[in-house]
Structure formats: C-alpha cells, structure tokens
Amino acid sequence: MTATTVLLDTRTMLDRNLRHSLRSPDALIVTIAVPVMILLMFVYVLGGAIEVGGGTYVDYVVPGILLLCAGFGSATTAVAVCSDVTEGIVDRFRTMAVARSAFLNAHVTESLLRNLFTTALVTVLAVLIGFRPTADPLRWLAALGLVALFVLALSWISAALGLLTRSVEAANGSTFAFLFLPYVSSAFVPVESMPGWLRPVAEHQPVTPVIETVRGLLIGTPIGSSAVLAIGWCALFTVLGYVGALAAFRARTRE
C-alpha cells in the first residue's frame, strides 16, 4: 500500500477512536481527574512541608505533574489496544482493505491528541492556583514538543504491552511502571533530598531528565545535559515500542 493509503486509513481509524473516547466520557474524566487530584494534594496538602530551595513549591511540582499526567493517559492505550484485539474487531479489519499499520497508528495518535488536551487543562489549572512559568513562546513550544515526544514514546510502549497481554485487566496492570517511575524521580522532591541508596536510581532513570528539561524550559532552572538525555530516552522508547508493537501485532493476527 502507498503512504497516502496508509494516511487515509489511519485517519479513518483515528476518527473511530475519537468517537469512542467521546462516547466514554468517564474514561476521559478519570484521565483528567487523577492528575488534578494529585496536583491539588501535593500543592495544598504536602507542599507546605516540602522545601525546594528558591521559588515556590507549585512552580517546582507542576512539570512533574504534567509528566505524570502524560504517563497516566498514555497507559490507557494498552487497554484500548488489548480491548480491540480480544473483542475481535481486529479480525474484521483484516477482512477489509485497510492498512494494518493504520490500527496502531490511530491508537497512538489518539493517545497523543488526548494527552496534549489533558496536559493543557492541567496547565491552566496550575496557573489558576499559583503556577508562574517564566518561559517565552519558544520555550513553551520546546516544552510542549518534549511532552509530545514523551507521550509518543509511552503510547508506543503501551500499544506493544496491550498486544502482548491476553486480557484487559492484564493490559491495565502492565503499565504500572508508567505511574510509579515519576515518584522515584525529581518530580516531587529534589533528588538531593533522597536517601543515598535511592539517589542514583532517581538520577539515572528515564523520567528524571525529561522532568528536569521541562522544568528548566518553563521556570528557568538549569537544564545541563538533561535535554539530550531526555530526547535520547524518548527516542529509544519510541523505537522499541514501535518495533515491538508491529512485531506483536503480526504475531497476534497470525493466530
């Protein structure tokens, strides 16, 4: 099939996925509500007890919340993909003149659009409760691009996990790391405040450089080598997820 055909089929599949999301507002509400609740909890319940040096805690924590929001939303891709495969709709697609890659492309694109939307809502709420970014338009664009790359990476990994698992429940559990990793990073407290044995884990895991880069772009903290590491990690996971998802999809559709 030509690239134009793949794009047209992807758009058709994307329209289907977006309609499903709009018909299931409860899932969208949960995707938004969880990061919002975490933001409010850290700012109003725990923020007064956490020291972050110069600046306010809300300015420090919002970039981490945005990445947590992206991770939580991207994880739902595994459930959506697994649901389609186990319910048999993919078998119907195989009988039609539809590019096979369009199925995965559409799920990942829908995840990207949905998560950028929820990220924007959380950012607006953060500004309303005191978040004061210093970024100019170019830095905002760079931060948005990195968040989009992060979402893309996690969405492809989620798609692969959704194809490797055999039930929706298992697919939902397989993405637990997406929610756990931000807690063992610089998202909510400085790495320097952690115990010595935990500090190397927090410093060298994939989420920390992404958070540090987004934080630096939005509020002007030092970025250093974090930007290169963040892009490298995101690119690596995007490639691994993409290759893994295609291989798993071929294996599942041969059964």
N, C-alpha and C positions, 0 to 999 in steps of 0.2 A: 504493500500500500504506500501511496505517496504521503509526504509530510502534510500536505493540505488535507487529505482524507483523515489522517490521524488527528489533526487540529479540530476538524469539524466534528468528528466522533467524540473527542474529548469535551467539546463544548456541549454536545447533546447530553453526555453523561453528567457533566457539571450541572446543567440545568436540572436534571433529575435529582442529584444530590442536594442542591439548594432547596428544591421544593420539599424534599424530605425533612430538611432542617427546619424549614418554616412551618411544616405540619407537626413538628415535635418541639414546640417552644420550651417544654420542660427541660430538655437536654441543654438548650442554649442558655436558659436561665441559670441552670446549675453551673455551667461553664463560666458564666459571669459572676455568679453569687459567691463561689468559693474563693477566688482571688480577692473579691471585695471584702469579704468577711475577714480574710487573713490580713489584708491591708489595715482595716479598722482595728483589728485585735492588736497588731504589732504597734500601731501608732498610738492608740488610746489606752491599751491595757499594759503593754510591756515597754513602750517607748520611753516612759519616764524613768525606767530603771536601767536603761542601756546607754552607755557612754560611747560616743563615736568620734571623739575629738572635736574639731571645729565643725560648725554647722549644726543644723537640726537633724533629729533622727528621721523625720519624714523624708527629707531630701536624700538621706543615706539609703533608706529601705525601699523606696519606690522602684528603682531599677531592678532590685531583686524580685519584687512582687511582679513586675512586668514579665520577667523571665519565668517565674513560677506560673503565672497565668498562661504563658505560651506553652509551657510544658504540659500543664493540665489539659489545655484544649487540644493539643496535638495528640495526646494519648488516646483521645476518643476515636481517632482514625482507626486504631486497631480493632475496636469494637464494630465500627461501621463496615470495615472490610470483611471481618470474620462473619458478621451477620449476613452480608450479601452472599458469601461463599456457602455458608451452611444452609441457608434458606433456598438455595437452588437458582437464584436469579442469574448467576453467572453462567449456568448451563443454558439458560435461554439466550443470553447474549452470544454464546458460542454458536448458536444456530443461525445467527444473523450476520449480515455483512458489516461487522463492527471491528475496528482495530482493537486487538487485545490490550495493547498498552493504554488505550483510552480509559479503561476501567480504573487502573491505578492512577493515571494522571489526573483524572477527575476527582478522585478521593483526596489526593494530596493538594490539589488546587483549592478545593472546597475548604479543607483544613486551613490553608494559608489565608484565604479571604475571611473566614470566620474568626480566626485568631487575631488578625490585624484589627478587625472590628471590635472585638472584646478588649484588646490592648488599648485601643483609642478610648473606649469608655472608662476603663480603669484609670488611664492617664488623666482624663477630665475630672474624675472624682478625686484623684490625688491632688490636683491643683486646687480644687474646692476646699480641701481640708488642710492646705498649707504647703504643698509641694511647690518649690520655687526654682525651676530649672534656669540656668544661665545660658543655654545653648542658643546659637544663632540658627537661621533656617538650614544652613549647610550641615551643621552638626545634628540637627533634628533629622534631616534626611539620612545621614550616615547611621544614626541610632536606629531609625526605622528599617533601614536596609539590613542591619545586623540582626535585628529581631526577626525580620522576614527570613533571613538565611537560617537562623536558629530553628524557627518553626518548620522550615522546609526539611531540615535535617531530621528533626524528631518525627515529622509526619511520614517520611520515607521509612524510618526505622519502625514506626508504629504499623505502617502498612505491611512490612515484612513479618512483624510479630503476629498481626492479625491473620496472615496466611499460614503461619506455622502452627498456630493453635487450633484446636478442634472444637472449641465452644466459645460462646460469647463471654462466659464467666472467666474462662482461662485467658482470653484476649485482654479482658479488663485487668486482670491481675498481672499480666506480663509487663505492663507499663509502669509498675510501681516505682521503678528507679527514677522515672521522669519527675515524680513528686518528691522523692527522697533526696536526690543529689543537691538541689538548691539549699537544703537545710545544712548540708555539710560543705558550705562554701562561704564566700564573703557576702552573701545576700542579706543576712540579717544582723550579723555582728562582724567586726574586723577579724581577720584571720589571726592577728597577733594576740587576740584575747582568748584563743582556744588553748587547750592543754597541748603540751609539747608533742605528744604522740599523735594527736589528731591534726596538728597544723600542716605537716607535709601532705596529708591526704587532701585537705581543703585547698592548699595552694596549687596542687598539680592535677586536680580533677578537671574535666572539660568545662563545667559550668562557670567556674570562678573567672577565667579570663573574659568570658562573654559578659558577665555582670560588671566586671571592672571596666571594660571598654564602654558599655552602655552608660555606666555611672560617670565615667570621665567625659563622655560626649555631652551628657545632659547637665552635669553640675560642675564640670571643670576640674575634677580630681585627676591626678597623674594617671596616664594610661600605660606608658612604657611599652613593653613588648606584648602586652595583653591583646592588642588589636590583631597582631599577626597570629598569635596562638588561637584567638577566638575564631578567626576566619579559617585557620587550618583545621581546627577541630570540627567546625560546622561542615566544611567541605569534605572531610574524611567520612563523617557520619552520613552525609548526603549520598556519597558514592556507595558506601557499604549498604545503606538502606535501599538504594535504587537497585543495585545488583542483586541483593538478597531478595527483594520483593519480586523482581522479574523471575528469578530462579524458582522461588516458592510458588509463584502463580503458575508457571509452566508445569511444575510438579503436581499441583492441586488439580489443574484442568486436564491432566492426563489420566487421572484416576477414574 
